[in-house]
Amino acid sequence: MLKVHYDDQVFTWQPRGGISRYFVELLKAFAAPGFGVEASTSASWSQNRHLLEMGRGRTLPGVPGRRKEVLQLANRLQHPRPLGHSIVHHTYYDRRYLRRAAKFRVVTVYDMIPELFPELFPRGNPHQDKREFVAAADLVLCISEATKRDLERFYGAVAAPVVVTPLGVDPLFHPRAASSPPPPPYVLFVGDRVGYKDFWVLAEAFAAAALPADVQLRAVGGGPLRSHEIARLQKLCISERVLHERLDDVGLASAYANALVFVFPSRYEGFGLPTLEAMASGCPTILTSESSHPEVGGPAARYFPAGDVAELSRLLEQLVADAHLRRELSALGSERALMFSWSETARRTADAYREHLS
């Protein structure tokens, strides 16, 4: 039985999100028999909703100062000595965690966004210690072939073995999540609206497309619309047709399942969980042709060059008008999503641990 320990880094700073979900899904999978892995985490104190909903960790109310540092200190006091685990798998890139002893050290590389788009990070690379973790690792995991290619492009030859372990999708996301009666028709966007996510490419394409007047653009996540965003939407003459929502996973599953089409205009994704969630929900999907998008979407999606407002506008018109094409893409997407599961992610991860530890 392999003993694997996940450090507390991501669970102390990320309330919810793709990285923490990835590690929670590994913890869930390895709790079941069949993988030969006993997994634990030092995140006894956490602010992460995925971990708390799993029944792991506790909140630390009323903590002073910077919450992340306080939670990490509390966890370190509760787990003061190195644990006798075969493997330590780091969840992020704080170099202080490299000072802790590890028999076999693993790190996952999620993306190379700061390296690809340094202009988006005027305060410096938020992954600045990632290179040190990769250099110190005995095994490096990447969540897509695209991320592996970019890692090798920027870092050159990596001394440790580099293994791709694609992500999975929660069974919560399925076509049966659609509500009845259905809401007014809409195009769906999920995530942050800044930087490389290119929400404004979608907004401009939506404004330019010849769509029925009752079709809305729904943006989920990323915080409420700010005053400058509202002003920009007003300038595009679509402010009355754009809705923002904050949804939990159940609401998000329903949003995917009811949408006419999901659009992920991002210039770069290390993997892109929303693509899988949309396809598993039977939602026709439009992606850019960049980075990992074709790797995840395959033949089940429609693609446009990143930043190409005119081509995205054309695709929106085509899919909104053609119910037969939407049904075809819905079926292809549902079938494609079956290729990705958290159980398969866990199996590949366990295989990588076992092969390279030996």
N, C-alpha and C positions, 0 to 999 in steps of 0.2 A: 504494500500500500504506500503510494507516494504521499508525502505530507507537504502541502503547499501553503504558503502564507502570503496573503495580500496585505500590503501596508495600508495605512489609513489616509494617505495623501488626498486622493480625490474625494473621499467621503467627508473630509473636513472643509472643503471649499465649494463643492458643487452641490447645490440643493437638489437638482435633478439634471439629467442630460445623458448624452450618448455614451460617454466614457464610464460614468458610474453605473449606468445600466448594464454595460458590457461585463463589468466585474460582478455585479449582483447576479446576472444570469449564469456566470460561471460558478458562483457560490451555490446557487440553486441546483444546477445540474450535478455538481460534484457531491451534493448531499444525497443524491440517489445512488443506489448500487449500480455496478456495471462499468464504471470508469476507472476504478482502482486509484482514486484520488481522494484524499482527505484534506479539505480546504478550510482555512480559517482566516480571520482578519483581526488586526489590532484596533479596528475602528469601534471600540466599545462605546465611544462618545462620538456622535455624528449629527450633521444637519441634513444628511442626504435622504430624500423621501423614498427612493427605491430601496435603500437598505432598511430604513425604518419600517416600511410596508412589508418587507420580508420577515420582520421580527428580529432583526439583528440591530444592535446598537441602541443607544438612548440619547435623547436630547439633553442638553445642559443649559437649562434656562437661566437667564439673568447673568450670563458671563460678561465680565468687563473687557474693555479693550478690543483688539482685533479678534474676531470670533475664531478664525482658522487657527491662529497661534495658540489660543486658549484650549481649543479642542485637542490639538496635537500634543500640547503639554499634558493634558489630562490623560490621554492615551499612553503617552510615554511613561507617566508615573504608574499607570496600571500595568504596563508591560515593560518593566525596567531592564530586563535582561534579554539577550538574544535567545530566541526560541529554537528548539531542536528540530527544525524543519529541514527536509531535504532541499526545498526550493523556496526562495524568496522572490515573489513576483511584484515588482514595483508598479504602482498605479499612475505615477506622474514623474516629474523631473526636478524635484527639490534636492540639490546636491547634498544636503545634510543627511539624507537617508542613505547615501553611499557610505557614510562613516560606520554604519551598523553592519556587523558581521553577517555574512551569508555564505553557506556552503556552495550554493549554485544560484546565480543571480539571473533573473529574467526581466526584460523590459518590453513593453508593447509600444510601437510607434504608430500613432493614429493618423498623422498627416504631416506634411511639410509646408503648411500654410505660411508661417512666419518667414521661412526661407524663400518661398516663391513670391510673396507679396510684402516685402519689408516696409514699403511705403505706408502700409495700413497700421503699422506699429511704431509710431513716433517715439514711444517711451522705451523701445528696445524689444528684442525677441522674448516673448513670454515663455518660450521653450529653450531659454538660453543654456540650460544645463542638460538638454537632451543628448548632445554629443558626448558628454561625460558618461551618461548612463549607457549609451550604446557601446562606448569603448570599454566600460567595466562589465558589460553583460556576458554571460556564458551562452545565452540564447536570446535572440531578438525576434519578436513576433510583429508582423505587419497585418493590418486588417484588410488589405487589398493588394493586388499585384501592382496597381498604380502607385500606392504608397511605397511599396518596396522599390520600384523603379526610381522614384523621386529620392528616396533615402540614399540609394547608391549613386544617384546623380550628384547630390550635394556632399555626401560624406566619402565617396569613393568606396573602395573595397572594405567591407566590414569584417573584422576578425572572427566574430562569433557567427554561427549558423543563423540564417535569416529565413523564417518560415512564415508563410501566409496562412492566416486563420480568419476567413471571412465571418462577418457577423450574422446574426439571425433575426427573426421577427417573432414577436409575441403572438400566440394564438388569439389574443383579444382582437386583433385586426383581421376582420373577415367581412364578406359582403352582407352577412346577416345583421351586422351592426347598424345598417341603415334604419333611420326612423320612419315611422308611418303616422300621418301622411308626410310626404317629403317636403322639405322647405323650398323656398323659391330657388331657381337654378343659380349655381355659382361656380366660379373658378376658384380653386383652393391654393393658397400659399402657406407653408409652415416654416417657422424659424425666425431668426434675426433678419432685420431689414437693412443692415449696414454692410459696407465693404464688399467683399467678394461674393456675398450672397445674391447680389444683383436684383433685389426686389424692384428697383426702379426701372430695370429693363422690362420686367413683367408689367409694371404699372403703365409704362408708355405703350407697350404692345396692346394692352387691354384697352387703353384709350383710343388707339388707332384702329383697332379691329372693328369690323362691321358686325356687331353682335346684337341680339335682341335687347331691347331696353331694360328688360326685367332681369338680365343676367348680372349678378353681383361678383365682386372680387372680395373673398374672405381671407384675411390674414390672421393666422393663429400663432400666438407666441410673440416673443421679441419685445414685450412691453407695450403699453398704450401708445397710440399714435401721438407724436409730439407736434407742437404748434407748427414747426417748420415743415413737417411732413404733411399736415393738413393743408397748409398753404400751397404746397407743391401739387397735391391732389386737386385742389381747387383750380390751379392753373391748368391742369390737364382736363378739367371739367368732368371729373369722375368722383369727386369727394362724396357725393350722395350715394354712390354705388359701391364704395369700399367700406367694409366692416372689419373691425378688429375684435378678436376674442381671445380669452385665456381659458384653455380647456384642460381638464385632467385626461388621463389616457382613455377613459370610457367615452368622454365627449369627443376626443380626437378621432377615435375609431369611427364614431358616427359621422363626423365631418368628412372623413375620407370616403366612407361608403355612400354618402349622399351626393358627393360632388360630381359635377359634369366632367371635370378634368382637374388633375393635380399638376401644377407646374413647379419644377425645381430649377430655377434659372442660374444657380450657383456656378461660378467659374471654376470652383475646385471643391471636391469633397474627398476626404480620406476613404470613406465608404459611402455614406449617405443613407442612414436608417430610414428617413422619410420616404425614400423611393420604395423600399421593401414594404413599409407599412401601407403605402398607397396601393401598391400592386396586390398585396394580400387582401386588401379591402375591396378589390375589384374595381378600383378607380383608374380610368385611363390616364396615362402619365406622359408628360412632356419633360424632357431633360436636355441639358446642354450636352454637346458631344465631347466634353472635356473630362480629364482625370478619370475617376473610377465610375462615372455615370454609365458608360456603355457596358462595363464589366458587370454591373449590378442589374441594369435594365435589360440588357441583351436585346432580342428582337421584340420584346413586349412593349417597348416605349417608342415614342417619336422623338427625334433629336433636332436641335438647331445649334448653329455656332454661337458660342458665348458672346453676349452683347448685341446680337443681331435682332433688333427690334422688329424689323420688317418680316423676317422669317418666322419669328415667334407669333406675330400678329396673324400671319397666314395660317399657321398651325392651329391657333385658337379658333379662327373662323371655320376651318375645316372640321375640327372635332366637335365644336358646339353644334354645327349644322347637320352632322352625319351621325345619327343614332346607331346605324349599323356598324360603322367604324368604331364607335365607342364600345359597343358590345363585343366586338372582335378583340379590341385591346384589353378590355376587362377580362375576358377569358384567358388571353395570353399572359396577362399580368398575374392572375391567380395561379396559373400553372407555373410560371417562373418563380414566384415566391416560395413554392414548395421545395425549391432547390436549396433554400437557406433556412436553417433552424438553429436555435441556440443549442440544441442537443448535438448537432453536427459541429458547431463551433467548439463546444466542450470536448468532443471526441478528438478533433484535430489538435486542440491545445494539449490534451492529455497525451496523445501520441508524440507530440513534439517534446514535451517534458521527458517522457520515458526514453525516447530515442537518443536525445542529446545528453541527458543526465548520465546515461550508460557510457 
